[in-house]
Amino acid sequence: MIPSKDFVYCPTCRYEICLTKCDIVDVVQESFVPKFSPLSNNVEGYEKKTVKLKRYLCPNDGSVVKEEEV
């Protein structure tokens, strides 16, 4: 049997949960990534990298079941 992409196993409550029943939270994470100069290992500063994530929360206990980048 081929598993469906709509169902995810929750490790905390130990149930398979449909993603359509999950609460969806949009999160923006910012991080600083070092910029290296060409042909050397010297750091020339940091560039700010922002990543938008979509988190699916378990309806039973509110833990994060799945994260995907938007």
MARBA-3410 file (N, C-alpha, C, O; in Angstrom, 1 decimal):
70
0.8,-1.2,0.0,0.0,0.0,0.0,0.9,1.2,0.0,1.9,1.3,0.8 ~ 0.6,2.2,-0.8,1.3,3.4,-0.9,0.8,4.4,0.1,-0.4,4.7,0.1 ~ 1.7,5.0,1.0,1.2,5.9,2.0,0.8,7.3,1.3,1.4,7.7,0.3 ~ -0.2,7.9,1.9,-0.7,9.1,1.3,0.1,10.3,1.8,0.7,10.2,2.9 ~ 0.2,11.3,1.0,1.0,12.5,1.4,0.2,13.4,2.4,0.8,14.3,3.0
-1.1,13.2,2.5,-1.9,14.0,3.4,-1.9,13.5,4.8,-2.3,14.3,5.7 ~ -1.4,12.3,5.1,-1.3,11.8,6.5,0.1,11.8,7.0,1.1,11.4,6.2 ~ 0.3,12.3,8.2,1.6,12.4,8.8,1.5,11.7,10.2,0.5,11.9,10.9 ~ 2.6,11.1,10.6,2.6,10.5,11.9,3.1,11.5,13.0,4.1,12.1,12.7 ~ 2.3,11.7,14.1,2.7,12.6,15.1,3.5,11.8,16.2,3.0,10.8,16.7
4.8,12.2,16.5,5.6,11.4,17.4,5.2,11.6,18.9,5.5,10.7,19.7 ~ 4.5,12.6,19.2,4.1,12.8,20.6,2.8,12.2,21.0,2.7,11.5,22.0 ~ 1.8,12.3,20.2,0.5,11.6,20.5,0.4,10.2,19.8,-0.6,9.5,20.1 ~ 1.3,9.9,18.9,1.3,8.6,18.3,0.1,8.2,17.5,-0.4,7.1,17.5 ~ -0.4,9.2,16.7,-1.5,8.9,15.8,-1.1,9.4,14.4,-0.3,10.3,14.3
-1.8,8.9,13.4,-1.6,9.4,12.1,-2.7,10.5,11.9,-3.8,10.3,12.2 ~ -2.2,11.7,11.5,-3.1,12.8,11.4,-3.1,13.3,10.0,-2.1,13.4,9.3 ~ -4.3,13.7,9.6,-4.5,14.3,8.2,-4.1,15.7,8.3,-4.4,16.5,9.2 ~ -3.3,16.2,7.3,-2.8,17.6,7.3,-3.9,18.6,7.1,-3.7,19.7,7.5 ~ -5.0,18.2,6.6,-6.1,19.1,6.4,-6.8,19.5,7.8,-7.4,20.5,7.9
-6.6,18.6,8.8,-7.2,18.9,10.1,-6.2,19.6,11.0,-6.6,20.1,12.1 ~ -5.0,19.8,10.6,-4.0,20.5,11.4,-4.1,22.0,11.3,-4.6,22.6,10.4 ~ -3.7,22.6,12.4,-3.6,24.1,12.4,-2.4,24.5,11.7,-1.3,23.9,11.9 ~ -2.4,25.6,10.9,-1.3,26.0,10.1,-0.8,27.3,10.6,-1.6,28.3,10.8 ~ 0.5,27.4,10.9,1.1,28.6,11.4,2.2,29.0,10.4,3.1,28.2,10.1
2.2,30.3,10.0,3.3,30.8,9.2,4.3,31.4,10.1,4.0,32.3,10.9 ~ 5.6,31.0,9.8,6.7,31.5,10.7,7.8,32.1,9.7,8.1,31.5,8.7 ~ 8.4,33.2,10.1,9.5,33.8,9.4,10.7,33.6,10.3,10.8,34.2,11.4 ~ 11.8,32.9,9.8,13.0,32.8,10.6,14.1,33.6,9.9,14.3,33.5,8.7 ~ 14.8,34.4,10.7,15.9,35.1,10.2,17.2,34.6,10.7,17.3,34.3,11.9
18.2,34.5,9.9,19.5,34.0,10.3,20.6,34.8,9.6,20.3,35.3,8.5 ~ 21.8,34.8,10.2,22.9,35.5,9.5,23.9,34.4,9.1,24.4,33.6,9.8 ~ 24.2,34.5,7.8,25.1,33.5,7.1,26.4,34.3,6.8,26.4,35.3,6.2 ~ 27.5,33.7,7.2,28.8,34.4,6.8,29.1,34.4,5.3,28.9,33.4,4.6 ~ 29.6,35.5,4.9,30.0,35.7,3.5,31.5,35.5,3.4,32.2,36.2,4.1
31.9,34.6,2.6,33.4,34.4,2.4,33.9,35.1,1.2,33.2,35.2,0.2 ~ 35.1,35.6,1.3,35.7,36.3,0.2,36.1,35.2,-0.8,36.4,34.1,-0.5 ~ 36.1,35.6,-2.1,36.5,34.6,-3.1,37.9,34.0,-3.0,38.8,34.8,-2.7 ~ 38.1,32.8,-3.1,39.4,32.1,-3.1,40.1,32.1,-1.8,41.3,32.0,-1.7 ~ 39.3,32.3,-0.7,39.9,32.3,0.6,38.9,31.9,1.7,37.7,31.7,1.3
39.3,31.8,2.9,38.4,31.4,3.9,38.1,32.6,4.9,37.5,32.4,5.9 ~ 38.4,33.8,4.4,38.2,34.9,5.3,36.7,35.4,5.2,36.1,35.4,4.1 ~ 36.2,35.7,6.3,34.8,36.2,6.4,34.8,37.7,6.1,35.5,38.4,6.8 ~ 33.9,38.1,5.2,33.8,39.5,4.8,32.6,40.1,5.5,32.3,41.3,5.2 ~ 31.9,39.4,6.3,30.7,40.0,6.9,29.6,38.9,6.9,29.9,37.8,6.6
28.5,39.3,7.2,27.3,38.4,7.3,26.2,39.0,6.4,26.0,40.2,6.4 ~ 25.5,38.1,5.8,24.3,38.4,5.1,23.1,37.9,5.8,23.1,36.8,6.3 ~ 22.0,38.6,5.7,20.8,38.2,6.4,20.0,37.3,5.5,19.7,37.7,4.4 ~ 19.6,36.2,6.0,18.8,35.2,5.2,17.5,35.0,5.9,17.4,34.7,7.1 ~ 16.4,35.3,5.2,15.1,35.0,5.8,14.4,33.9,5.1,14.5,33.7,3.9
13.8,33.0,5.9,13.2,31.8,5.4,11.7,31.8,5.9,11.5,32.0,7.1 ~ 10.8,31.6,5.0,9.4,31.5,5.4,9.0,30.1,5.5,9.1,29.3,4.6 ~ 8.5,29.7,6.7,8.1,28.3,6.9,6.6,28.2,7.2,6.0,29.1,7.7 ~ 6.0,27.1,6.7,4.6,26.8,7.1,4.7,25.6,8.0,5.2,24.5,7.6 ~ 4.2,25.7,9.2,4.2,24.7,10.2,2.8,24.1,10.4,1.8,24.9,10.5
2.7,22.8,10.4,1.5,22.1,10.7,1.5,21.6,12.1,2.4,20.9,12.5 ~ 0.5,22.1,12.9,0.4,21.7,14.3,-0.6,20.6,14.5,-1.6,20.6,13.9 ~ -0.3,19.7,15.4,-1.1,18.6,15.7,-2.4,19.1,16.4,-2.3,19.9,17.4 ~ -3.6,18.7,16.0,-4.8,19.2,16.7,-5.0,18.6,18.1,-5.7,19.1,18.9 ~ -4.3,17.5,18.4,-4.4,16.9,19.7,-3.6,17.6,20.8,-4.1,17.9,21.9
-2.3,17.8,20.5,-1.4,18.4,21.6,-0.7,19.6,21.1,0.0,20.2,21.9 ~ -0.8,20.1,19.9,-0.2,21.3,19.4,1.3,21.2,19.1,1.9,22.3,18.9 ~ 1.8,20.0,19.0,3.2,19.9,18.6,3.4,20.0,17.1,2.4,19.8,16.4 ~ 4.6,20.4,16.7,4.9,20.5,15.2,5.0,19.2,14.6,5.8,18.3,15.0 ~ 4.1,18.9,13.6,4.1,17.7,12.9,4.9,17.7,11.6,5.6,16.8,11.3
4.8,18.8,10.9,5.5,19.0,9.6,5.9,20.4,9.4,5.1,21.3,9.7 ~ 7.1,20.7,8.8,7.5,22.0,8.4,7.8,21.9,6.9,8.5,21.0,6.5 ~ 7.4,22.9,6.2,7.8,23.0,4.8,8.1,24.5,4.5,7.5,25.4,5.0 ~ 9.1,24.7,3.6,9.5,26.0,3.2,8.5,26.5,2.1,8.2,25.8,1.2 ~ 8.2,27.8,2.3,7.2,28.4,1.3,8.0,29.2,0.3,7.4,29.8,-0.6
END
